Amino acid sequence: MRAVVVGAGIGGLAATLSLRRAGHEVTLVEQAARFTEIGAGIQLAPNATRLLRRLGLLDAIAAQAARPSHVSFRTWSDGAEICRYALGRAAEDAFGAPYLLLHRADLHQALAAAVPPASVRLNTVVVGIDQDDESASVTTANGERLRADLVVAADGIRSAARQWLFGVDEAVFSGTAAYRALLPADEVADLDLPDLGIWLGPGRHFVHYWVRRGELLNVVAVVTAEARAEAKAEAETEAETVAAESWTARAEPGEQLREFDGWDSRVLDVLERAGQVFRYGIHTRVPLARWNIGRVTLLGDSAHAMVPFQAQGAAQAIMDAAVLGDVLTGATPAEVPDALDRYVRRRLATATTMQANSARAGDDFHLPDGPEAQARNARMSAYADEHVFLPQATGWAVDVLEDRRS
């Protein structure tokens, strides 16, 4: 069977590998002239690393990663620990796969290296997707038509394919923006930072963790548009600026320090030493009732882009890819539409729930000082006293390739 995958991000690469593993011929189409993956850190929980092991890639990926021993939640003003949960060896023993922290480019490179160059069409812009009862086709900007039995649209949060399938449907600004930076480990060695720290404060939260074998510290400082507008007293201008989505929009010098004024000294020290800081608006997609029509389906961010506050965006795309390959193993061209129905039934509810849970986590992280934040902290502390792992860790044990419900 022949498939065309549109988009060579993490989801598209994983889908290509899963479909090839299922025995199908795959053409991966990417508009960029070469494989690139910008961005910074990414977290991979056991529900994702378990699947990377099945693709034969876990050892190569883990060799580039950091393995945190724990995650520590802290208060914004003085850094007092609210609670901590185990990761590291404890999580790997419990869930059968490791929790890894990576530079996004390292993950992307490992996936891309596993795709045969002959299967890749770079510098190819897709301008349309069509289908009939017998086949589907992708039309490129130069007028070429690539025919296949299946088209997988993994073209990201700004997915054109999603609009071709389901009509006008723009990405939605989440009301939050993130400052991102990477620092060499020796520049923050004196700060005694936890392996993975999450600092919670009014309208903001701050995340840091090690990547690239512990050589770099990845920093993500999230600000709500409302808090930013209040701080600047320029609501309309700030709301527009904070919503800009780009991995490469540079923050103004000192901007991140002003946003986190009054926070614990370790947070401010990290932000001050960060050097070049990038800012981007965080966007999501409205949940869909279905992802597929006939022989064409969405996958990853094109289907279910979410805020990153439970670190599951990439994991959910990898899970999509694994299930897609599973339902199409042994499938004939005539069976593709029914197989895609099964793929969506197995994935849509879980991904949609994760979208909602991630949004709720952001609301919880950003509570104002006072009774609500105090109740949150007490609730988190009480849960940690009785449980070794994070509340969302119940999902890490789910093996999507063993859950084959129709």
N, C-alpha and C positions, 0 to 999 in steps of 0.2 A: 504494500500500500504506500502511496505517496502523500507526504504532508509538506505544507509550507508553514513555517513559523515566522511571524512578523515581529521583529524587535529582539535585539541581542543583549538585553539586560539580564539580570539574574534569573528572572522567571523564564524568559525566552531560551536562554542557554540550558536551563534545567529541563525545560520541556523538550528541547531538541535531543538531549541526552536520554531522557526517559523514552521518547518515541523510538530512537535508534535501538535502545536496549530491548524494546518490544518487537524489534525486527523490521521496522519500517524505514523507507527511504525518506530522508528529511532534507529540505532546503531551508536554510536560515537566512532571512533577508533583514538587512540592517542599513539604515540610511547613513550612518557615519562612515567615513572613509577608512577607518581602522577601528579595531576593538579598543575602546577606552571605557573606564569606569572612574568617574571622579567621586567626590564625597570623602567621607572619612571613616569613622568606626561603624561597625555593625555587630550586633549580638545574635548568636545562633544557639537557641535552646535545643535540648535533646530531641524534640519532635522534628527538628530539621536535620541535625547532624546524623541521626539514625538513618535518614534517607540518603544523605551524602555518602554514608558508608556503603549502602546498597549500590550506588553508582560507582563505587571503587575510588572515590575521591577524598574520603575523610582523612587518610593519613597525610596526603599532600597539603590539605587545608589546615589540619591541626598543627602541622610543622611551622606554619606562619602565624599561629594564633597565640593568644594569652589565655590561661585557664584560671579564672578567678576562684579564690577559695571561698568567698562569701560576697554578699551584697549588703551594704549598710545604708539604712535610711537615717537621715539627720535633719535637725531643725536648722532653719536658715540663719538665725541670728547669732548663735553661739556654737553651732556644730555638734550639739549634744546628740548622742545616738538615740533614736527612737526605738529601733529594733534592728536585728540582722538575721539573715537566712543563709543557710549553707549552700554552696555550689561545689565546685571542685570535685574531688574524688567521691564525696558523699552523693552528689547528684548523679555522677556517672554510674556508680554502683546501683543506685535506686532506679534509674531510668534506662540503663543500658547503653547510654551514649553521652558524650561530654557536652558541657556548656562552654562555648568558645566565644572569645572576643577577637575580632579581626579588623584589619583595614579592609574596607569594601573592595578596593582594587585587588587585594590578594585573593579574595573569594572569586571575583569576576575572572581573574587571570586563570585560576585553577579550572574553572568551568570551561572557559574558552579554549584552553589548551587541550581539552578532551574532545573537542569537536573537530573532525577532519576538515582541513581547509577547503577541500573540494565541495563540501556541503554548505559553504558560506558564500553569500552574495553581499559584499560590502558596498557602500556608496550607491545604494539602491533605494530610492524613495517609492513607497507604495502610495498610489493615488486612488485605488479602488479595490473592492473585493466583491466578487459576484459568484453566484452558484445556480445550479439547476439540480434536477433529481439525480443526475449521474456524477457530477463533479463540482468542484469549486475552483475559482481562479483568482489570482492576484494580478492587478495591472500596475506596472511601474511607470515612473514619470517619463521614460523614453518610449512608452507605448507597448512594451513587451508584456505578454500575458503568460503567467506561470500557472499551469493547470495542475491540480492535485485532487486527491480524494478528501482531503481535510485541510482546513486553514485554521491556525491557532494565532490569535491576535494577542500578543504580549507586548503591546506598544505603549505601555506606561500610563501614567496618570492623565496625560493629555491625549489619550487614545482617540485617534481618528476612526479606527474600526468600530469603537463603541457607538459613535454617532452614526456611522453607516448602518449599523445593525438596529439601533434602538432610537434614533432620532437625536435632536439637539439636547445635550446634557453636559454642561460644563463642570469642570472641577470646582469644588466649593472651598473657599477659604475657611480654615478651621478656627480662626480667631487667635491663633498662636503663631509665633515666629521663633526661630532658633538661631543663636550665634554658635558657630562651630569653629574649632581650632584643634591643631595637633601640636604638642610640645614634646621635645626630646626628654627622655626620662631624667637625665641628669640635671635638667633645669628645675625640676620639682622634687628632687630626691629628699630635700630637707623638710618637706611638708607633712610627712607621715600620713599619706592619703590611703584610704582603704582600697582594696583591689577594684571594687565597683561601688561607687558612692552616688547616692541620690539625695539631694538636699531640697527640702520642701519649704516653700514660703508663699506669702500672699501674692497671687497673680504671677508667680514665677517658680521654676524649679531648675536645678543645676545637676547635671550628670557628668561623671568622669569615669573612665576605665582605661586599662592598658590595652594596646594592640601591638601587632607585629613583634610577638615574643617578648613583650614588655619593654620594648625600646622606645615607644611613643605613648603619650597620654592623649587619649581622645576626650574632647570637652564639648558638651552640648549644653547651652544655657538657654532655656525656653522662657519666653515672655508672652503674656496674653496681650492682645491689642488693647483691651480695656485698661490694663495696668499701665501700659506704655503711654496711652493717651492721657491718662490721669497724671502721670509723672511729667509729661511734657506740656500739658495744657494746650495741645494742638490736635484735637481729636481727629478732625477730618484729614489733615495732612499725614499724621502718624498712622492712621488706619490704612491709608493708601500705601505708604512706604513699607509698613510691616508685612503687607500682603504680597509683596513682590516675591515670586518664586524663582530662585536661582541658586545653584551651588556656588556661584562665583561672584555674587554681589558683595563687595567689600564693605564692612562696617567702617564708620568714621572712627578716627583715632580716639580711644577712650570711651567710645559709645557704650561698650559692654560694661565698663566699670560704673558709668552713671546709672545704667539700668539696675545694677546689683549693689548700689550704694547702701551701706549699713549691714551688709551680709557678713557672715563669719570671715575672719581674716584669711583663712585658707582658701576660700572661694575667691576672694579679691586678689590674693597673691597669684593664684592660677590665671585669672583673667588678665592681670597686669603683665604677667610674663608671656602671655600667649602670642605676642607679636601680631602677625596678620590674622584677623578674624573675619570670617564670612558670615553673612546673614541671609536667611531666606524665610519666606512665608510657608507655613505648613498647610497643605491642601489635602482634601479627601474627595471621595466620590460617594454620591448617594447610593445606598444599597439597591440592587436590582432584584426583580423577581425571578429572572433567569439570565444566564450568560450566553446561551447558545441559540442559534437558529440554523436548522438543517445541518450543514457540514462545516459550519464556522462557529468558533467559540472564543470567548475571552479567557484570559488567564492572568493572574497576578494583579498588579496595580490597575490595569485597565478594567478589571472586574470589581475590585474591592480595596482600593487605596484607603489607607487608614492613618491616623496619627500614630507616632512611633512610641507611645507612652507605655506599651507593654512589650516592646522590642520583638514584634511578631510579623512585621510586614514581609520581610524576605522569607521567613519561615513558612508563612502561608503560601507564598508563590511556589516555593519548593514542594510543599505538600500538594498544591494543585498539579504540578508537573508529574509527581509520582502517581497520583490517582489517574491522570490522563493516560499515562503509559500503561497503567494496569488495566483500565477498561478497554484499551485498544489492543492489548496483547492477543494475538490470534484473530483479530477482527478482519473481515473482508471489507472492501469498499462499500458494499451495499449495507453493511451493518454500522457504518459510521454515525448516522444521526441518532440511532438508539444508544450507541455507546456514549455519545456526548450527553445524552439525557442522563445516563447513569453517573457520568463524571460530575455533572452539576448537582444531582441529588446527593452525592456523597460529600460535596465540598461547600455548597452555597451556605447552608445553615451555620456551619462552623466558622467560615470566614466572616459572615455577617455578624455573628455573635462577637467575634474578636474585634471587629470594627467598633461595635457599641462598647465593649469592655475597655478598649483603649481610650475612647473618648471619656468614659466615666473616670478612668484613672487620672486623666488630666484634670478634670474637675476636682477630684479629691486632692491632688498634689497642690492645687492653687488656692486652697481655702484661706480666707483672711484670718489673721490672728484673733483669738478669742475662743468662745465655747466650741465652735465647729471644729477648729483645728485641734483643740485639746481633746475632743471626743475622738477625732480621727487617730491621733497619736496613741491614745489609750487603747483603742480598738486594734491598731497595728501591733502594739506591744503585747496585748493579751493573746493575739493569734500566734505571734512568734514564740511565746512561752510554751505553746502547746504543739506547734508544728515546726518541723525542721526546714521545710521548703516554702517558698512563696505561695500565696493563694492560687496563682495561675498555673502553678506547677502540676496541678491535676491534669492539665491538657498535655503536658510533656510526655505522659505515659501512653497517650493514644497513638497507636500505630495505624496509619491510614491504609496501609497495604494488608492489614489483617481485618480491617473493617470493610467488608464487601457487601454490605446491605444494599439491596436494589433500590 
